[in-house]
């Protein structure tokens, strides 16, 4: 065997099993030639040679390659370590296919679990022709926010979950996830047995907003007085009169206060002599989500709502308009129950 064939055989072995840090050979000319030294230098491998007249070391060198050659020439059963390049590629391909099939099965299982988790609260939405729906669109002022707009009319059902919606500029095809039912206020009032009202003009709405938290069911409405019977701790007697007034004027003012004693109470009253109408420039209802209520303020909010219900100043409502409740701290440390009507006031 000359040096070139020995070098080709070593490169083929290194390509399959990798380059070793040391290589032990005998002192044959094919291994001590300059070409072999250049190969070991390029591969950063240290070359060792056997010692003359030392058969123990020489036997280690000749036993391995000769045994391999004998098995190959005799065509005996090959061990897993002795394989051709083609057989290695075939085995690698089979392993990759098996791993790919296992990965696809596990991916299908994971996808099914993810779908069940994602659809655990999903509901089927079915709309009929002529239904009024709200559409989830980008906000006019902030494109990063979305809000429900409408109502719009369903004019056609396309496929299983797609619907064609009537727009002023023409019909559009939208998915059912972007739609939800819209209930007219007049229909809600009729379903509750409220008295029917005449048609309203475009841009005119009677708006009543209330916030009820964990409200318990109430009995039948027996009516409430215009002024509460329990006026609270303060009455007209707590009104301070100016010391600069003489006795005659103080007596006249005291009689006047007694005449309107039902007004001068701590708890406010109400009147049914007039109704207030809010004229809006847009027919789209203003719907805002409730602000998160701190845990420490929930009891205060419930107390305020219950008091307003008892006094008859608010009532449960199914109006499409909704504004959030805000608790404002007073200078004396108390809380003021307010409603955020800023977005509604922008449409007046």
C-alpha positions, 0 to 999 in steps of 0.5 A: 500500500502506497502513501496516497491509498493509505491517506485516502483510507484514513480520510474515509475513516475519519469522515465516518467516525471523526478525527482522533487526537492521536494516531499510532502506526508502524514505521512503514514508508507509507506512514512516515512519508512527508504527505502523511505528516502534512495530513496529520498537521492539517487535522491537528492530530498527533502521530505516534509510531511503534518502537523497533523490536517491541512486538507488544506495541506492534501487535496493538497496531496490526490487530485491529485493521487486520481483523476488520479486513478479514471480516470484510474479505470473509463476508462474516456478520458485521458489527454495528460499528462496521458499516458502509457510508451508504448504510449509515445514510439509510439508517439515519434517514429511517431514524429521521422518518420515525422521529418525524412521525412521532413528532407529528403525533405529539403535535396533533395531541397538543393541538387538540388540547390547545383547541379544547382549552381555547374553545372552553368558553366559546359559544355558537353565534347564529344570526338570521336575516334582518337581525340587527348586530353590533360590529367590533371596529377600530376606534375613530380616535385611537386605531389601537383600540376597538369598540362595538359600533352599530347597529347594522343589519344582516342581509345574507348568510354566507357559509357557516360563520360568515355574514354579509352586513349592510353598510352605508357604503355597501355590503361587507362580508364579515366573520361571526366573531366580529358580530353580536346581537343588538337589542332595541331599547323599545323592545326591551321596554315592551318585554318588561311591560313598560308603557309604550312611548312614541317614536323618537326623532333621530338624534334624540334619546332619553338616557338613564344610566345606573350601576348595580353591583350584586343587586338582590331581587326586589319585590313588586314595586309599591311606589316611592314618595317624592321625598324620603320619609327618613330625611337623615340627621340634618333638617331645616332646624340645622340651617344657620341664620345670620346673626346680623338679622333682627328677630323679625326677619329671623322669625320670617325666615324660620317660617319660610324654612318650615314651609319647605321643610321637605326640601331642606333635608340631608337625603335628596328627593325627586320629582315627576313633574318634568323629564330631562331629554339629552339630545345627541348628535349621533345615534350610536349608543355610548357603552363603556365597560365598568372601571375595576373597583378596589376591594376596599371600596366594594362595600362602600359602592354597594352601600351607596347603590342600595341607598339610592335604590331605597330612595328611588333615585335609580332603578335597574335599566336595560338601556344600551347606554352605559357609563362607569361608576367613579368614587371620588375622595372628599376633602373631609375624607368621605367618598362621593359616588359619581358617574363618568359621563364624559364620553356621553357629554361629547355627543351632546 
